Amino acid sequence: MKLVIGLGNPGRRYQQTRHNVGFAVAQQLTNMVGGDTPRTRFEGELVEGSVDGTKVGLLCPMTYMNASGQSVRKAVDFYKLNATDILVVCDDLNLSLGRLRIRAKGSAGGQKGLADIIRHLGTDQFPRLRIGIDPAPPGWAVPDYVLGKFKPSELPTIEDAIQQAALAAADWVQHGTEFCMNRYNASANSN
């Protein structure tokens, strides 16, 4: 089994914000794999489905971004997964809008949800898929920026990136991290 974790913040207030692109990717992937109805599990919303015969769980922690690790830890323990069997999908303000970057391991890079998952799992040796949301403009506080909504002019780019990220997550389930790095990191600027 594989587990794809989309990071974001719960509640209507945070829908369609930059920080919630992980949730949007999980929703898109749910639509693609025809998963079951979301259930409340592991302090999150869980959908189970399959990608070409491989069982996959799609988890959106409802703990708020900065406490994502407690939800992820519960799911990892329940399914007895290795860290390499999870893929964390999140926003990244260090990447240009719509750019995808997949890595097999690494630091949180300032992303608080990733940092909490690293803390709870005790390792940074798990795959992650970051979606670029652009750096905060001059004069903007980072929290205000990441919790803000995309401008109308940005929507086509981010919608395409969400679609591509969902395809990348499905490919990760089937083919693994290295395949996805070669396929999606190289073409990231074509979004």
Biotite code that builds the C-alpha atoms (Angstrom):
import biotite.structure as struc

atoms = struc.array([
    struc.Atom([0.000, 0.000, 0.000], chain_id="A", res_id=1, res_name="MET", atom_name="CA", element="C"),
    struc.Atom([0.993, 3.604, -0.647], chain_id="A", res_id=2, res_name="LYS", atom_name="CA", element="C"),
    struc.Atom([-0.187, 6.725, 1.153], chain_id="A", res_id=3, res_name="LEU", atom_name="CA", element="C"),
    struc.Atom([-0.468, 10.137, -0.527], chain_id="A", res_id=4, res_name="VAL", atom_name="CA", element="C"),
    struc.Atom([-0.838, 13.002, 1.944], chain_id="A", res_id=5, res_name="ILE", atom_name="CA", element="C"),
    struc.Atom([-2.175, 16.343, 0.772], chain_id="A", res_id=6, res_name="GLY", atom_name="CA", element="C"),
    struc.Atom([-1.350, 19.196, 3.148], chain_id="A", res_id=7, res_name="LEU", atom_name="CA", element="C"),
    struc.Atom([-3.566, 22.177, 3.853], chain_id="A", res_id=8, res_name="GLY", atom_name="CA", element="C"),
    struc.Atom([-5.816, 23.771, 6.440], chain_id="A", res_id=9, res_name="ASN", atom_name="CA", element="C"),
    struc.Atom([-9.388, 22.628, 7.110], chain_id="A", res_id=10, res_name="PRO", atom_name="CA", element="C"),
    struc.Atom([-12.412, 24.876, 6.842], chain_id="A", res_id=11, res_name="GLY", atom_name="CA", element="C"),
    struc.Atom([-14.119, 27.093, 4.312], chain_id="A", res_id=12, res_name="ARG", atom_name="CA", element="C"),
    struc.Atom([-11.911, 30.065, 5.200], chain_id="A", res_id=13, res_name="ARG", atom_name="CA", element="C"),
    struc.Atom([-8.837, 28.323, 3.750], chain_id="A", res_id=14, res_name="TYR", atom_name="CA", element="C"),
    struc.Atom([-10.380, 26.815, 0.616], chain_id="A", res_id=15, res_name="GLN", atom_name="CA", element="C"),
    struc.Atom([-8.552, 27.739, -2.588], chain_id="A", res_id=16, res_name="GLN", atom_name="CA", element="C"),
    struc.Atom([-5.666, 29.402, -0.743], chain_id="A", res_id=17, res_name="THR", atom_name="CA", element="C"),
    struc.Atom([-2.041, 28.970, -1.711], chain_id="A", res_id=18, res_name="ARG", atom_name="CA", element="C"),
    struc.Atom([-1.390, 26.856, 1.382], chain_id="A", res_id=19, res_name="HIS", atom_name="CA", element="C"),
    struc.Atom([-4.112, 24.377, 0.374], chain_id="A", res_id=20, res_name="ASN", atom_name="CA", element="C"),
    struc.Atom([-2.776, 23.158, -2.968], chain_id="A", res_id=21, res_name="VAL", atom_name="CA", element="C"),
    struc.Atom([-1.946, 19.825, -1.297], chain_id="A", res_id=22, res_name="GLY", atom_name="CA", element="C"),
    struc.Atom([-5.645, 19.342, -0.501], chain_id="A", res_id=23, res_name="PHE", atom_name="CA", element="C"),
    struc.Atom([-6.532, 20.266, -4.095], chain_id="A", res_id=24, res_name="ALA", atom_name="CA", element="C"),
    struc.Atom([-4.111, 17.654, -5.474], chain_id="A", res_id=25, res_name="VAL", atom_name="CA", element="C"),
    struc.Atom([-5.544, 14.982, -3.148], chain_id="A", res_id=26, res_name="ALA", atom_name="CA", element="C"),
    struc.Atom([-9.063, 15.868, -4.357], chain_id="A", res_id=27, res_name="GLN", atom_name="CA", element="C"),
    struc.Atom([-7.969, 15.689, -7.989], chain_id="A", res_id=28, res_name="GLN", atom_name="CA", element="C"),
    struc.Atom([-6.295, 12.325, -7.382], chain_id="A", res_id=29, res_name="LEU", atom_name="CA", element="C"),
    struc.Atom([-9.454, 11.054, -5.649], chain_id="A", res_id=30, res_name="THR", atom_name="CA", element="C"),
    struc.Atom([-11.421, 11.955, -8.774], chain_id="A", res_id=31, res_name="ASN", atom_name="CA", element="C"),
    struc.Atom([-8.869, 10.094, -10.930], chain_id="A", res_id=32, res_name="MET", atom_name="CA", element="C"),
    struc.Atom([-8.700, 6.869, -8.902], chain_id="A", res_id=33, res_name="VAL", atom_name="CA", element="C"),
    struc.Atom([-12.404, 6.685, -8.111], chain_id="A", res_id=34, res_name="GLY", atom_name="CA", element="C"),
    struc.Atom([-11.811, 6.384, -4.392], chain_id="A", res_id=35, res_name="GLY", atom_name="CA", element="C"),
    struc.Atom([-14.510, 5.750, -1.837], chain_id="A", res_id=36, res_name="ASP", atom_name="CA", element="C"),
    struc.Atom([-16.333, 8.416, 0.171], chain_id="A", res_id=37, res_name="THR", atom_name="CA", element="C"),
    struc.Atom([-13.983, 10.310, 2.526], chain_id="A", res_id=38, res_name="PRO", atom_name="CA", element="C"),
    struc.Atom([-13.966, 8.947, 6.061], chain_id="A", res_id=39, res_name="ARG", atom_name="CA", element="C"),
    struc.Atom([-12.764, 10.645, 9.209], chain_id="A", res_id=40, res_name="THR", atom_name="CA", element="C"),
    struc.Atom([-9.656, 8.706, 10.236], chain_id="A", res_id=41, res_name="ARG", atom_name="CA", element="C"),
    struc.Atom([-6.270, 9.561, 11.754], chain_id="A", res_id=42, res_name="PHE", atom_name="CA", element="C"),
    struc.Atom([-7.344, 13.147, 12.558], chain_id="A", res_id=43, res_name="GLU", atom_name="CA", element="C"),
    struc.Atom([-7.944, 13.661, 8.873], chain_id="A", res_id=44, res_name="GLY", atom_name="CA", element="C"),
    struc.Atom([-10.064, 12.764, 5.892], chain_id="A", res_id=45, res_name="GLU", atom_name="CA", element="C"),
    struc.Atom([-9.108, 9.469, 4.278], chain_id="A", res_id=46, res_name="LEU", atom_name="CA", element="C"),
    struc.Atom([-10.111, 8.030, 0.929], chain_id="A", res_id=47, res_name="VAL", atom_name="CA", element="C"),
    struc.Atom([-9.007, 4.566, -0.152], chain_id="A", res_id=48, res_name="GLU", atom_name="CA", element="C"),
    struc.Atom([-8.705, 3.567, -3.783], chain_id="A", res_id=49, res_name="GLY", atom_name="CA", element="C"),
    struc.Atom([-6.265, 1.957, -6.160], chain_id="A", res_id=50, res_name="SER", atom_name="CA", element="C"),
    struc.Atom([-3.995, 2.928, -9.005], chain_id="A", res_id=51, res_name="VAL", atom_name="CA", element="C"),
    struc.Atom([-3.639, 0.075, -11.500], chain_id="A", res_id=52, res_name="ASP", atom_name="CA", element="C"),
    struc.Atom([-4.087, -2.526, -8.776], chain_id="A", res_id=53, res_name="GLY", atom_name="CA", element="C"),
    struc.Atom([-1.936, -0.856, -6.111], chain_id="A", res_id=54, res_name="THR", atom_name="CA", element="C"),
    struc.Atom([-3.930, 0.091, -3.029], chain_id="A", res_id=55, res_name="LYS", atom_name="CA", element="C"),
    struc.Atom([-3.552, 3.767, -2.161], chain_id="A", res_id=56, res_name="VAL", atom_name="CA", element="C"),
    struc.Atom([-4.764, 5.878, 0.725], chain_id="A", res_id=57, res_name="GLY", atom_name="CA", element="C"),
    struc.Atom([-5.315, 9.604, 0.196], chain_id="A", res_id=58, res_name="LEU", atom_name="CA", element="C"),
    struc.Atom([-5.058, 11.494, 3.475], chain_id="A", res_id=59, res_name="LEU", atom_name="CA", element="C"),
    struc.Atom([-5.782, 15.159, 4.152], chain_id="A", res_id=60, res_name="CYS", atom_name="CA", element="C"),
    struc.Atom([-4.855, 15.946, 7.781], chain_id="A", res_id=61, res_name="PRO", atom_name="CA", element="C"),
    struc.Atom([-7.510, 18.103, 9.487], chain_id="A", res_id=62, res_name="MET", atom_name="CA", element="C"),
    struc.Atom([-5.076, 19.178, 12.207], chain_id="A", res_id=63, res_name="THR", atom_name="CA", element="C"),
    struc.Atom([-4.078, 22.438, 10.483], chain_id="A", res_id=64, res_name="TYR", atom_name="CA", element="C"),
    struc.Atom([-0.862, 22.662, 8.541], chain_id="A", res_id=65, res_name="MET", atom_name="CA", element="C"),
    struc.Atom([1.540, 23.143, 11.454], chain_id="A", res_id=66, res_name="ASN", atom_name="CA", element="C"),
    struc.Atom([0.329, 19.961, 13.202], chain_id="A", res_id=67, res_name="ALA", atom_name="CA", element="C"),
    struc.Atom([0.114, 17.664, 10.140], chain_id="A", res_id=68, res_name="SER", atom_name="CA", element="C"),
    struc.Atom([2.609, 15.208, 11.595], chain_id="A", res_id=69, res_name="GLY", atom_name="CA", element="C"),
    struc.Atom([0.292, 13.776, 14.234], chain_id="A", res_id=70, res_name="GLN", atom_name="CA", element="C"),
    struc.Atom([-2.229, 12.709, 11.571], chain_id="A", res_id=71, res_name="SER", atom_name="CA", element="C"),
    struc.Atom([0.479, 11.281, 9.317], chain_id="A", res_id=72, res_name="VAL", atom_name="CA", element="C"),
    struc.Atom([2.087, 9.373, 12.204], chain_id="A", res_id=73, res_name="ARG", atom_name="CA", element="C"),
    struc.Atom([-1.234, 7.708, 13.094], chain_id="A", res_id=74, res_name="LYS", atom_name="CA", element="C"),
    struc.Atom([-1.821, 6.606, 9.484], chain_id="A", res_id=75, res_name="ALA", atom_name="CA", element="C"),
    struc.Atom([1.748, 5.353, 9.028], chain_id="A", res_id=76, res_name="VAL", atom_name="CA", element="C"),
    struc.Atom([1.511, 3.353, 12.261], chain_id="A", res_id=77, res_name="ASP", atom_name="CA", element="C"),
    struc.Atom([-1.924, 1.905, 11.428], chain_id="A", res_id=78, res_name="PHE", atom_name="CA", element="C"),
    struc.Atom([-0.905, 0.722, 7.955], chain_id="A", res_id=79, res_name="TYR", atom_name="CA", element="C"),
    struc.Atom([2.616, -0.246, 9.132], chain_id="A", res_id=80, res_name="LYS", atom_name="CA", element="C"),
    struc.Atom([4.206, 1.755, 6.317], chain_id="A", res_id=81, res_name="LEU", atom_name="CA", element="C"),
    struc.Atom([7.830, 2.632, 5.754], chain_id="A", res_id=82, res_name="ASN", atom_name="CA", element="C"),
    struc.Atom([8.580, 6.324, 5.289], chain_id="A", res_id=83, res_name="ALA", atom_name="CA", element="C"),
    struc.Atom([9.354, 5.567, 1.626], chain_id="A", res_id=84, res_name="THR", atom_name="CA", element="C"),
    struc.Atom([5.733, 4.409, 1.153], chain_id="A", res_id=85, res_name="ASP", atom_name="CA", element="C"),
    struc.Atom([4.317, 7.909, 1.704], chain_id="A", res_id=86, res_name="ILE", atom_name="CA", element="C"),
    struc.Atom([4.243, 10.913, -0.591], chain_id="A", res_id=87, res_name="LEU", atom_name="CA", element="C"),
    struc.Atom([3.628, 14.328, 0.980], chain_id="A", res_id=88, res_name="VAL", atom_name="CA", element="C"),
    struc.Atom([2.135, 16.944, -1.360], chain_id="A", res_id=89, res_name="VAL", atom_name="CA", element="C"),
    struc.Atom([2.444, 20.597, -0.330], chain_id="A", res_id=90, res_name="CYS", atom_name="CA", element="C"),
    struc.Atom([2.930, 24.180, -1.455], chain_id="A", res_id=91, res_name="ASP", atom_name="CA", element="C"),
    struc.Atom([6.361, 25.775, -1.773], chain_id="A", res_id=92, res_name="ASP", atom_name="CA", element="C"),
    struc.Atom([6.881, 29.529, -1.907], chain_id="A", res_id=93, res_name="LEU", atom_name="CA", element="C"),
    struc.Atom([10.493, 29.043, -2.976], chain_id="A", res_id=94, res_name="ASN", atom_name="CA", element="C"),
    struc.Atom([9.344, 27.676, -6.353], chain_id="A", res_id=95, res_name="LEU", atom_name="CA", element="C"),
    struc.Atom([7.854, 29.674, -9.195], chain_id="A", res_id=96, res_name="SER", atom_name="CA", element="C"),
    struc.Atom([4.103, 29.441, -9.644], chain_id="A", res_id=97, res_name="LEU", atom_name="CA", element="C"),
    struc.Atom([3.053, 26.048, -10.937], chain_id="A", res_id=98, res_name="GLY", atom_name="CA", element="C"),
    struc.Atom([6.472, 24.442, -10.888], chain_id="A", res_id=99, res_name="ARG", atom_name="CA", element="C"),
    struc.Atom([6.605, 20.884, -9.538], chain_id="A", res_id=100, res_name="LEU", atom_name="CA", element="C"),
    struc.Atom([9.534, 19.453, -7.625], chain_id="A", res_id=101, res_name="ARG", atom_name="CA", element="C"),
    struc.Atom([9.677, 15.869, -6.435], chain_id="A", res_id=102, res_name="ILE", atom_name="CA", element="C"),
    struc.Atom([12.381, 14.710, -4.051], chain_id="A", res_id=103, res_name="ARG", atom_name="CA", element="C"),
    struc.Atom([13.044, 11.402, -2.289], chain_id="A", res_id=104, res_name="ALA", atom_name="CA", element="C"),
    struc.Atom([14.097, 13.105, 0.952], chain_id="A", res_id=105, res_name="LYS", atom_name="CA", element="C"),
    struc.Atom([15.270, 16.393, 2.377], chain_id="A", res_id=106, res_name="GLY", atom_name="CA", element="C"),
    struc.Atom([14.673, 19.215, 4.776], chain_id="A", res_id=107, res_name="SER", atom_name="CA", element="C"),
    struc.Atom([11.376, 20.994, 5.315], chain_id="A", res_id=108, res_name="ALA", atom_name="CA", element="C"),
    struc.Atom([12.692, 24.065, 3.500], chain_id="A", res_id=109, res_name="GLY", atom_name="CA", element="C"),
    struc.Atom([10.587, 26.327, 5.693], chain_id="A", res_id=110, res_name="GLY", atom_name="CA", element="C"),
    struc.Atom([7.322, 24.436, 5.043], chain_id="A", res_id=111, res_name="GLN", atom_name="CA", element="C"),
    struc.Atom([5.799, 24.011, 8.521], chain_id="A", res_id=112, res_name="LYS", atom_name="CA", element="C"),
    struc.Atom([3.631, 21.006, 7.631], chain_id="A", res_id=113, res_name="GLY", atom_name="CA", element="C"),
    struc.Atom([6.655, 19.127, 6.292], chain_id="A", res_id=114, res_name="LEU", atom_name="CA", element="C"),
    struc.Atom([8.644, 20.147, 9.377], chain_id="A", res_id=115, res_name="ALA", atom_name="CA", element="C"),
    struc.Atom([5.992, 18.678, 11.675], chain_id="A", res_id=116, res_name="ASP", atom_name="CA", element="C"),
    struc.Atom([5.853, 15.431, 9.682], chain_id="A", res_id=117, res_name="ILE", atom_name="CA", element="C"),
    struc.Atom([9.657, 15.128, 9.889], chain_id="A", res_id=118, res_name="ILE", atom_name="CA", element="C"),
    struc.Atom([9.436, 15.690, 13.649], chain_id="A", res_id=119, res_name="ARG", atom_name="CA", element="C"),
    struc.Atom([6.707, 13.068, 14.163], chain_id="A", res_id=120, res_name="HIS", atom_name="CA", element="C"),
    struc.Atom([8.275, 10.443, 11.894], chain_id="A", res_id=121, res_name="LEU", atom_name="CA", element="C"),
    struc.Atom([11.788, 11.087, 13.167], chain_id="A", res_id=122, res_name="GLY", atom_name="CA", element="C"),
    struc.Atom([13.148, 11.141, 9.617], chain_id="A", res_id=123, res_name="THR", atom_name="CA", element="C"),
    struc.Atom([13.255, 13.293, 6.508], chain_id="A", res_id=124, res_name="ASP", atom_name="CA", element="C"),
    struc.Atom([13.752, 10.215, 4.309], chain_id="A", res_id=125, res_name="GLN", atom_name="CA", element="C"),
    struc.Atom([10.333, 10.246, 2.629], chain_id="A", res_id=126, res_name="PHE", atom_name="CA", element="C"),
    struc.Atom([9.215, 11.453, -0.813], chain_id="A", res_id=127, res_name="PRO", atom_name="CA", element="C"),
    struc.Atom([7.603, 14.844, -1.215], chain_id="A", res_id=128, res_name="ARG", atom_name="CA", element="C"),
    struc.Atom([5.991, 16.671, -4.101], chain_id="A", res_id=129, res_name="LEU", atom_name="CA", element="C"),
    struc.Atom([6.106, 20.449, -3.860], chain_id="A", res_id=130, res_name="ARG", atom_name="CA", element="C"),
    struc.Atom([3.992, 22.796, -5.944], chain_id="A", res_id=131, res_name="ILE", atom_name="CA", element="C"),
    struc.Atom([5.333, 26.294, -6.515], chain_id="A", res_id=132, res_name="GLY", atom_name="CA", element="C"),
    struc.Atom([3.192, 29.209, -5.367], chain_id="A", res_id=133, res_name="ILE", atom_name="CA", element="C"),
    struc.Atom([5.786, 31.982, -5.973], chain_id="A", res_id=134, res_name="ASP", atom_name="CA", element="C"),
    struc.Atom([7.614, 33.901, -3.246], chain_id="A", res_id=135, res_name="PRO", atom_name="CA", element="C"),
    struc.Atom([5.696, 36.419, -1.159], chain_id="A", res_id=136, res_name="ALA", atom_name="CA", element="C"),
    struc.Atom([5.764, 39.849, -2.828], chain_id="A", res_id=137, res_name="PRO", atom_name="CA", element="C"),
    struc.Atom([7.803, 42.610, -1.152], chain_id="A", res_id=138, res_name="PRO", atom_name="CA", element="C"),
    struc.Atom([6.030, 43.993, 1.876], chain_id="A", res_id=139, res_name="GLY", atom_name="CA", element="C"),
    struc.Atom([3.857, 40.897, 2.395], chain_id="A", res_id=140, res_name="TRP", atom_name="CA", element="C"),
    struc.Atom([4.081, 38.833, 5.573], chain_id="A", res_id=141, res_name="ALA", atom_name="CA", element="C"),
    struc.Atom([4.557, 35.169, 4.615], chain_id="A", res_id=142, res_name="VAL", atom_name="CA", element="C"),
    struc.Atom([1.541, 33.904, 6.644], chain_id="A", res_id=143, res_name="PRO", atom_name="CA", element="C"),
    struc.Atom([-0.756, 36.450, 4.974], chain_id="A", res_id=144, res_name="ASP", atom_name="CA", element="C"),
    struc.Atom([0.562, 35.470, 1.563], chain_id="A", res_id=145, res_name="TYR", atom_name="CA", element="C"),
    struc.Atom([0.294, 31.668, 1.897], chain_id="A", res_id=146, res_name="VAL", atom_name="CA", element="C"),
    struc.Atom([-3.170, 31.969, 3.461], chain_id="A", res_id=147, res_name="LEU", atom_name="CA", element="C"),
    struc.Atom([-4.323, 34.236, 0.621], chain_id="A", res_id=148, res_name="GLY", atom_name="CA", element="C"),
    struc.Atom([-6.160, 33.149, -2.494], chain_id="A", res_id=149, res_name="LYS", atom_name="CA", element="C"),
    struc.Atom([-4.639, 33.010, -5.949], chain_id="A", res_id=150, res_name="PHE", atom_name="CA", element="C"),
    struc.Atom([-5.198, 35.996, -8.230], chain_id="A", res_id=151, res_name="LYS", atom_name="CA", element="C"),
    struc.Atom([-7.526, 35.317, -11.175], chain_id="A", res_id=152, res_name="PRO", atom_name="CA", element="C"),
    struc.Atom([-4.544, 35.616, -13.536], chain_id="A", res_id=153, res_name="SER", atom_name="CA", element="C"),
    struc.Atom([-2.771, 32.821, -11.603], chain_id="A", res_id=154, res_name="GLU", atom_name="CA", element="C"),
    struc.Atom([-5.657, 30.342, -11.678], chain_id="A", res_id=155, res_name="LEU", atom_name="CA", element="C"),
    struc.Atom([-4.967, 28.718, -15.079], chain_id="A", res_id=156, res_name="PRO", atom_name="CA", element="C"),
    struc.Atom([-1.330, 28.052, -14.091], chain_id="A", res_id=157, res_name="THR", atom_name="CA", element="C"),
    struc.Atom([-2.148, 26.633, -10.663], chain_id="A", res_id=158, res_name="ILE", atom_name="CA", element="C"),
    struc.Atom([-5.063, 24.553, -11.962], chain_id="A", res_id=159, res_name="GLU", atom_name="CA", element="C"),
    struc.Atom([-2.750, 22.982, -14.539], chain_id="A", res_id=160, res_name="ASP", atom_name="CA", element="C"),
    struc.Atom([-0.122, 22.389, -11.837], chain_id="A", res_id=161, res_name="ALA", atom_name="CA", element="C"),
    struc.Atom([-2.709, 20.657, -9.611], chain_id="A", res_id=162, res_name="ILE", atom_name="CA", element="C"),
    struc.Atom([-3.668, 18.376, -12.508], chain_id="A", res_id=163, res_name="GLN", atom_name="CA", element="C"),
    struc.Atom([-0.015, 17.614, -13.272], chain_id="A", res_id=164, res_name="GLN", atom_name="CA", element="C"),
    struc.Atom([0.719, 16.989, -9.575], chain_id="A", res_id=165, res_name="ALA", atom_name="CA", element="C"),
    struc.Atom([-2.186, 14.509, -9.363], chain_id="A", res_id=166, res_name="ALA", atom_name="CA", element="C"),
    struc.Atom([-0.790, 12.683, -12.405], chain_id="A", res_id=167, res_name="LEU", atom_name="CA", element="C"),
    struc.Atom([2.655, 12.736, -10.765], chain_id="A", res_id=168, res_name="ALA", atom_name="CA", element="C"),
    struc.Atom([1.226, 11.253, -7.552], chain_id="A", res_id=169, res_name="ALA", atom_name="CA", element="C"),
    struc.Atom([-0.476, 8.475, -9.530], chain_id="A", res_id=170, res_name="ALA", atom_name="CA", element="C"),
    struc.Atom([2.795, 7.811, -11.365], chain_id="A", res_id=171, res_name="ASP", atom_name="CA", element="C"),
    struc.Atom([4.607, 7.742, -8.011], chain_id="A", res_id=172, res_name="TRP", atom_name="CA", element="C"),
    struc.Atom([2.243, 4.999, -6.789], chain_id="A", res_id=173, res_name="VAL", atom_name="CA", element="C"),
    struc.Atom([2.977, 2.925, -9.890], chain_id="A", res_id=174, res_name="GLN", atom_name="CA", element="C"),
    struc.Atom([6.578, 3.750, -10.765], chain_id="A", res_id=175, res_name="HIS", atom_name="CA", element="C"),
    struc.Atom([8.274, 5.331, -7.746], chain_id="A", res_id=176, res_name="GLY", atom_name="CA", element="C"),
    struc.Atom([10.112, 8.513, -6.911], chain_id="A", res_id=177, res_name="THR", atom_name="CA", element="C"),
    struc.Atom([13.003, 8.387, -9.378], chain_id="A", res_id=178, res_name="GLU", atom_name="CA", element="C"),
    struc.Atom([10.648, 7.910, -12.334], chain_id="A", res_id=179, res_name="PHE", atom_name="CA", element="C"),
    struc.Atom([8.634, 10.939, -11.203], chain_id="A", res_id=180, res_name="CYS", atom_name="CA", element="C"),
    struc.Atom([11.725, 13.073, -10.616], chain_id="A", res_id=181, res_name="MET", atom_name="CA", element="C"),
    struc.Atom([12.871, 12.394, -14.178], chain_id="A", res_id=182, res_name="ASN", atom_name="CA", element="C"),
    struc.Atom([9.448, 12.971, -15.676], chain_id="A", res_id=183, res_name="ARG", atom_name="CA", element="C"),
    struc.Atom([8.066, 15.925, -13.727], chain_id="A", res_id=184, res_name="TYR", atom_name="CA", element="C"),
    struc.Atom([11.057, 17.881, -12.412], chain_id="A", res_id=185, res_name="ASN", atom_name="CA", element="C"),
    struc.Atom([12.515, 18.200, -15.923], chain_id="A", res_id=186, res_name="ALA", atom_name="CA", element="C"),
    struc.Atom([9.285, 19.524, -17.413], chain_id="A", res_id=187, res_name="SER", atom_name="CA", element="C"),
    struc.Atom([8.292, 21.677, -14.455], chain_id="A", res_id=188, res_name="ALA", atom_name="CA", element="C"),
    struc.Atom([8.647, 24.993, -16.246], chain_id="A", res_id=189, res_name="ASN", atom_name="CA", element="C"),
    struc.Atom([6.386, 23.929, -19.098], chain_id="A", res_id=190, res_name="SER", atom_name="CA", element="C"),
    struc.Atom([3.257, 24.447, -16.968], chain_id="A", res_id=191, res_name="ASN", atom_name="CA", element="C"),
])
